[in-house]
Amino acid sequence: MPKPELEFFPVDNIPWAPVPGAPPGHYQKILTEDPDKMFVTRMLKVDPGCRSTETFVHDFWEEVYILEGSQWDGEQYFKKGMYACRPPGMKHGPYRTDEGVTTLEVRYIR
């Protein structure tokens, strides 16, 4: 099923849910998705002091905008207002955040 048509609505009405398979302290809000085409728009929130332990490589595009906070990707530091566009196969992570971070992400297959 394609993504639904939605007019502006308060995303605060969507509860934060633990990210399946992620370490504790990782939460998401799925804003829209089309699982048949792997097309997802979500918000991701990671609690202060959390980290991942693995390097990620996926078969989909991922665009990420940091809404609040900051994070480390390996030895690189990224903060509020920064954006990334990752094509399939691009390595990234492991991550850590001292103050916590909230991102807006769009994931899709072309």
matplotlib code that plots the C-alpha trace (Angstrom):
import matplotlib.pyplot as plt

x = [0.0, 1.5, 2.1, -1.1, -2.2, -1.8, -2.3, -0.4, -1.0, 0.8, 3.4, 3.3, 0.1, 2.3, 4.0, 7.7, 8.2, 11.4, 13.3, 13.1, 16.6, 18.3, 20.0, 18.0, 17.4, 16.5, 13.0, 11.1, 7.9, 6.9, 5.3, 4.5, 5.6, 5.1, 6.5, 6.1, 8.6, 10.7, 9.8, 9.7, 9.7, 10.4, 11.8, 14.5, 15.3, 18.4, 18.7, 21.8, 24.8, 23.5, 25.6, 25.5, 28.3, 28.1, 28.9, 25.8, 25.6, 22.1, 20.6, 18.4, 18.9, 18.8, 18.5, 19.0, 18.5, 19.5, 16.6, 18.0, 21.2, 24.3, 26.0, 29.3, 29.5, 32.8, 35.2, 33.1, 30.9, 27.5, 25.1, 21.6, 21.0, 23.3, 22.1, 23.3, 22.3, 23.6, 23.3, 23.0, 26.3, 27.7, 29.2, 28.3, 28.5, 29.0, 27.2, 27.2, 25.6, 26.4, 23.5, 20.9, 19.8, 16.6, 16.6, 14.2, 14.9, 13.7, 14.5, 13.7, 14.7, 14.9]
y = [0.0, 3.4, 6.1, 7.7, 11.2, 13.2, 16.9, 18.6, 16.9, 17.1, 14.3, 14.6, 12.4, 9.5, 7.7, 6.9, 3.2, 1.2, 0.5, -3.3, -4.9, -1.6, -1.2, 0.2, 4.0, 4.0, 5.1, 5.9, 7.5, 6.1, 9.1, 7.3, 4.1, 1.9, -1.5, -3.0, -0.5, 0.0, 3.7, 5.0, 8.4, 8.4, 10.3, 8.6, 9.6, 8.3, 8.9, 10.6, 8.3, 5.6, 4.0, 1.4, -1.2, -2.0, -0.5, -0.2, -0.9, -1.2, -1.8, 1.3, 5.1, 6.9, 10.7, 12.0, 15.5, 16.2, 18.0, 18.2, 17.2, 15.7, 12.4, 10.8, 8.6, 6.8, 9.7, 12.3, 14.7, 15.9, 18.4, 20.0, 21.3, 18.9, 16.5, 13.3, 11.4, 7.9, 5.7, 1.9, 0.3, 3.4, 2.4, 4.4, 4.0, 2.9, 5.8, 7.4, 10.4, 12.3, 14.7, 12.7, 13.2, 13.4, 12.9, 13.0, 10.1, 9.1, 5.6, 4.2, 2.0, 3.5]
z = [0.0, -0.9, 1.7, 2.8, 2.0, 5.2, 5.9, 8.7, 12.0, 15.4, 15.5, 19.3, 18.9, 17.7, 20.7, 20.8, 20.4, 21.0, 17.8, 17.2, 17.4, 18.6, 22.0, 24.9, 24.7, 20.9, 20.0, 16.8, 15.5, 12.1, 10.4, 7.1, 5.4, 2.4, 3.5, 0.0, -1.4, 1.8, 1.9, 5.5, 7.1, 10.8, 13.7, 15.7, 19.3, 21.2, 24.9, 26.3, 26.8, 24.4, 21.7, 19.0, 18.6, 14.9, 11.6, 9.4, 5.7, 4.1, 0.7, 0.7, 0.6, 3.9, 4.4, 7.9, 9.4, 13.0, 14.7, 18.2, 20.0, 18.6, 17.9, 17.0, 13.9, 14.4, 15.1, 13.3, 15.3, 14.0, 15.6, 15.2, 11.7, 9.9, 7.1, 5.5, 2.4, 2.3, -0.8, -0.5, 0.6, 2.4, 5.8, 8.8, 12.6, 15.2, 16.9, 20.3, 21.8, 25.0, 25.2, 23.2, 19.6, 17.6, 13.8, 10.9, 8.5, 5.1, 3.9, 0.5, -2.4, -5.9]

ax = plt.figure().add_subplot(projection="3d")
ax.plot(x, y, z, "-o")
ax.set_aspect("equal")
plt.show()
